Amino acid sequence: MSISGTQSYAGADVPELVTAAVNLAVELGFTSSCRLEQGRLLTALASGATNVIGETGTGCGVGLAWLVCGRRPGVRIVSIERDAERADRVRRLFADIPDVEVLTGDWTLVTEQAPYDLLVLDGGGSLTDDSGIDPSLLVHPGGTVVNDDFTPITQWPPVHDGAVDAERLAWLTHPGLLATEIRVAPDLSTIVATRRP
Ligand SMILES: C[S@@+](CC[C@H](N)C(=O)[O-])C[C@H]1O[C@@H](n2cnc3c(N)ncnc32)[C@H](O)[C@@H]1O
């Protein structure tokens, strides 16, 4: 988790919508927004989507704002947040922006509008949880799943807190995916995985 995500925007020159979402996060005392570096990656990836983008874990809408900034006109975005207050405030913040839907509930709601061109997992959605859902099957063949907030890999297999990082290993070795880790900052990396045709 990028605990300092919200604070990373202090003094940064970012799109107005991103600033509005960061301000909401500050107001609500929410520290776990996606970092600026991750946001720029999301904008770039969103620009490749042609139909629908999904996000689990809306938070205060910072990543969602970056996705909106990158998407092409007409591409829909659905984002899911289990915290009712956050979901409601983000819904209001994005109320005038077309083709954005913020749902309140568990991440598994994301299955209802699958398949996606791009699926950002930032609050629920894992290969090692007990949901029985493989999130990689929620994107089209050729679609992309993004998982952020990793510490950059320094050894194989990846290790976290002294033990093999089973989640990261599962993404990087998933037979249905072509996956890699992108270091977006010296201390922050993201897994970007494309579903094999
Ligand atoms: C890291 S923050 C999300 C940051 C946000 N995506 C951004 O870019 O600023 C994680 C969010 O996921 C939500 N969350 C955690 N588990 C969830 C679940 N199972 N279903 C839906 N939302 C969840 C948390 O309430 C929190 O708001």
The ligand as an SDF file (V2000), in Angstrom:
LIG
                    3D

 27 29  0  0  0  0  0  0  0  0999 V2000
   -5.1820    1.7370   -2.0310 C   0  0  0  0  0  0  0  0  0  0  0  0
   -6.7770    2.3940   -1.7520 S   0  0  0  0  0  0  0  0  0  0  0  0
   -7.3360    2.8100   -3.3450 C   0  0  0  0  0  0  0  0  0  0  0  0
   -6.6910    4.0190   -3.9260 C   0  0  0  0  0  0  0  0  0  0  0  0
   -7.3140    4.5170   -5.1930 C   0  0  0  0  0  0  0  0  0  0  0  0
   -7.5180    3.4660   -6.1750 N   0  0  0  0  0  0  0  0  0  0  0  0
   -6.4630    5.5890   -5.7990 C   0  0  0  0  0  0  0  0  0  0  0  0
   -5.9530    5.3820   -6.8950 O   0  0  0  0  0  0  0  0  0  0  0  0
   -6.3010    6.6370   -5.1820 O   0  0  0  0  0  0  0  0  0  0  0  0
   -7.7460    0.9440   -1.4430 C   0  0  0  0  0  0  0  0  0  0  0  0
   -9.2440    1.1770   -1.3800 C   0  0  0  0  0  0  0  0  0  0  0  0
   -9.8500   -0.0820   -1.6250 O   0  0  0  0  0  0  0  0  0  0  0  0
  -10.9540   -0.2460   -0.7880 C   0  0  0  0  0  0  0  0  0  0  0  0
  -11.1550   -1.6830   -0.6420 N   0  0  0  0  0  0  0  0  0  0  0  0
  -10.4010   -2.5560    0.0720 C   0  0  0  0  0  0  0  0  0  0  0  0
  -10.8800   -3.7970   -0.0690 N   0  0  0  0  0  0  0  0  0  0  0  0
  -11.9620   -3.7200   -0.8520 C   0  0  0  0  0  0  0  0  0  0  0  0
  -12.8880   -4.6790   -1.3430 C   0  0  0  0  0  0  0  0  0  0  0  0
  -12.7750   -5.9670   -1.0150 N   0  0  0  0  0  0  0  0  0  0  0  0
  -13.8740   -4.2620   -2.1560 N   0  0  0  0  0  0  0  0  0  0  0  0
  -13.9990   -2.9420   -2.4810 C   0  0  0  0  0  0  0  0  0  0  0  0
  -13.1530   -1.9790   -2.0400 N   0  0  0  0  0  0  0  0  0  0  0  0
  -12.1400   -2.3640   -1.2380 C   0  0  0  0  0  0  0  0  0  0  0  0
  -10.5680    0.4710    0.4940 C   0  0  0  0  0  0  0  0  0  0  0  0
  -11.7120    0.8620    1.2270 O   0  0  0  0  0  0  0  0  0  0  0  0
   -9.7690    1.6580   -0.0520 C   0  0  0  0  0  0  0  0  0  0  0  0
  -10.5910    2.7730   -0.2280 O   0  0  0  0  0  0  0  0  0  0  0  0
  1  2  1  0
  2  3  1  0
  2 10  1  0
  3  4  1  0
  4  5  1  0
  5  6  1  0
  5  7  1  0
  7  8  2  0
  7  9  1  0
 10 11  1  0
 11 12  1  0
 11 26  1  0
 12 13  1  0
 13 14  1  0
 13 24  1  0
 14 15  1  0
 14 23  1  0
 15 16  2  0
 16 17  1  0
 17 18  1  0
 17 23  2  0
 18 19  1  0
 18 20  2  0
 20 21  1  0
 21 22  2  0
 22 23  1  0
 24 25  1  0
 24 26  1  0
 26 27  1  0
M  CHG  2   2   1   9  -1
M  END
$$$$
